[in-house]
Amino acid sequence: MLNCAQKFENAFYMFDLQDENVKDDLESGDGIPIESDWKVVRELVKFLEHFYELTNRVSGTSYVTSNCLFDEICEIDCLLRECKASDENEFSLMAMKMKDKFHKYWGSIDKLNMLIFVAIILDPRHKFCFVEFALKDMFEGTKGTDMATKVKDAVYELFNAYKPSSSIVSSSSTPTSSSNIGECQARMKKRMQEKFVKHKLQSGSGGDQMSELDKYLSEAMEPVTDDFNILLWRKVNSPRFPYLSLLA
């Protein structure tokens, strides 16, 4: 409505010249809008346009949205901080109130659904390094660092629920019948493989499936482009990250 109204700024002045009753009617309410009012309207339209576009993006039905939520939250935080620093007192006061409301819902890691963070970490354009940076940027002191640590722990905990157990790993290492070794030696090799897998798990180095997540996080991020198709990327890379794809 404000966007439509601002286009008729001159019409208000013309009405004042052509109709004597317009001025009286407007002054009986909130008064006639003056030049400074229209300036505020134009600034408010630009400000609210961000929320309109954001709402459309996260409400889409023909593409994946879960991996976009945290990114949009960061945009809102950045927008409110810029508005708080505005020279316009009205905007600054409005942003302060909105910032308080924002922190009511998004200011504590305990109130958030951890899958919001997991989804963006599984987006190869962002991964954990972006989440860590964004949390430290949004929250002062050690709060951002503590939140990032909890997020990383949650991702690994969830991944561990999807990776196969050590018994599955060891069974895949069983020598095939085509191997030209005796039955006794085959049992010994299997026993050594089981002991080795157990050693890796106890030492904290993890199995091959744990390194799958580490490998994904350590690789270079994909460029941020509008035509990026995360479902296609996941499909193409699923042979490289089978358990990560299952989690995604």
Helices and strands as residue ranges (DSSP letters): H 2-6, H 9-18, H 20-27, H 35-58, G 66-68, H 69-84, H 89-106, G 109-111, H 115-121, H 127-138, H 143-162, H 166-172, H 183-203, H 208-218, H 230-237, H 242-247
